[in-house]
Amino acid sequence: MLSQLLQRLTNELEGDWLLVGGSLVALWLNEHRVTEDIDLVGVPGTNEQRYALIEFCTNSGLPAELMNSAADYFLRKIPDWTAHTIPFMSGQRGRILRPTTTLFVLLKLTRLSETDLDDCRSLLNHDQREPIDAPRVLTALAGLPHTDDDELSARRELLRQLVDHH
């Protein structure tokens, strides 16, 4: 159903859209991944694109909050993020892009929940030839603020090891 919905979106809405989060993982890496919403951001992320997503949902009989474009906040914190996207799906009027491996991991760093770490594991264990910019990810990881959360520290260390050995 998710794939069909996104295909319909690319047939009805113009432009490029970046799919991130759990819905991307479910479609691309792990069909068993469950998510509550679809993290989809217009590229370049104008208000018109955001409104078009809401209109698409309501016209489809879906709740407006199904499409979550809040990821644009985190994307904008990553320099040159638009250069780190890859076509994923195409339709008559638009395209769905996905983040590169590097951008995917950079987006997960801030929160790095257990689910985020699992998503990164799925990606880094996925059979692909796309490299990761390990120095960039490791620098971003080292630059995160200190945490007193031992579990978060452990997840950060596990991710560091995964990236370092990839």
N, C-alpha and C positions, 0 to 999 in steps of 0.2 A: 504494500500500500504506500509506503514512504517513497519508494522509487517512482511509482505511478504519479503520486502527487507532485513530486519535483519535476517529472517529465512534463506534466501539464503546466506547471509554472513556467518552464522554459518555452513552452509553446504560446503562452499567453502574455508573459511579461518580457519587455525588452531589456537588454543589457546583461551585464555580468553580475553574478551572485556568488559569494564565497560561503561554502558549507563547512562548518567546523563542529566540534563537540561530538556528543554521543550519537547523533544521527549519522554523521559521517562515518564514525567507527562502525556502526551497525550496517551501513551499506557497503563499506569498503574492506574492513578488517575483521569484524567479528559479528556475524549475523545474530548472535545471541545477546548482544549488547542492548540494553533497554534504556530508553530515555523518555523524558516527559515532554520535551519540546524540540523544535527544529531550530538550531542556531544557524541563521542565515543572514548574511550581511551583504548589502548592495555594494558594488565596487564602482565608484569610489565611496559610496555611503552617504548619499544625499538624503535630505528629508523626503524628497519626492519618491525615492526608492523605498524608504521606510513606509510611507503611506501606501504605496502600491502593494507592498506585502500585506498590509492590514486589509486593504480592499480585496486582494486575492482571497484571503482567508474568509472574510465575511461573505463574499460572493460564492464561495464554495461551501458555505454552511458550517464552517469551522470557527472555533473561537479565535479571536484576534491575537491572543497571547500564545497561540500555538507556534507562531513564527517569532523567535526571539532574536532581535537584532542588537542586543546589548553587548555582544562580543566586539562590536566596533570600538568600544571604549578601550579594550585591551589590545586590539589590533593597532590602533593609532599610537600606542606607546612603543611599538616596535618599528624602528627605522626601516624604511624601504620595504614594508610588508607587501605592497602590491607587486613587487618584483618576485615574490616567493609564492606564486600561485600557479596551479596547473589545471588545465581543462579536465573536467570530470564527467559532465553530461552536457549534451547540446540539444536544443530544440529549434523550433521555427523562428523564434524571436530572441531567445536569450541563451545563456550558458550558465551552468553551475561549475564553479571552480572549487578546487580543494587546496589546502595549504601544502607546501613542500614538507618533507620530513622535518627540516629545521624549524620552519614556522610552526608546525603542529606542536612540537615539543616546547618551543618558546611560549606558546599560548597556554600550555599546561603548567608552566613553572610557578606562576603567582600563587595559585591555590594548592596545587599538587595534592589533591585528596587521594585516597586509596584507589578510587575509580580512575582518576587522572593518571596515576602511576600504571594501573592496569592497561589503560588506553595506550600509553607510551610503550609498554612492553609489547602489546599487540602490534603496534606499528614497527618497532625495531626488530621484532621477530618475523615480520611479514616478508615473504619472498619477493624482494624488489631490488632493483639495481640503483635506486635513487640514493645518493649519498646524503649524509648529514654533515652539516658544518659543526663538527664537534667542538673546535675551539670557541666558536661563537656561543654555543649552548653552555659550555662549561664556564665561560666568562660570565654569562648571564646568571647562571646558577650560583657562582661564587659571589656575585654582586647582590644577591637577595639579602634583605635585612635579617639579622639574627632572630632566632625564635627560641623560646623556652619550651616549646612543644616537642617533646622527645620523639613522638611518632612522626611528626612532620620532618624533623631532622633526619630520622632514619630513612624516610621516603626520599628525601633529597639526596642522601648518600647512595641509596640504591639506584636512583636515576643517574647520578654521576658515574657510577660504575657501568651501568648499561651503555651510556653514551660513550664513555671512555673505551669500552671494549667493542664498540660497534664498528 
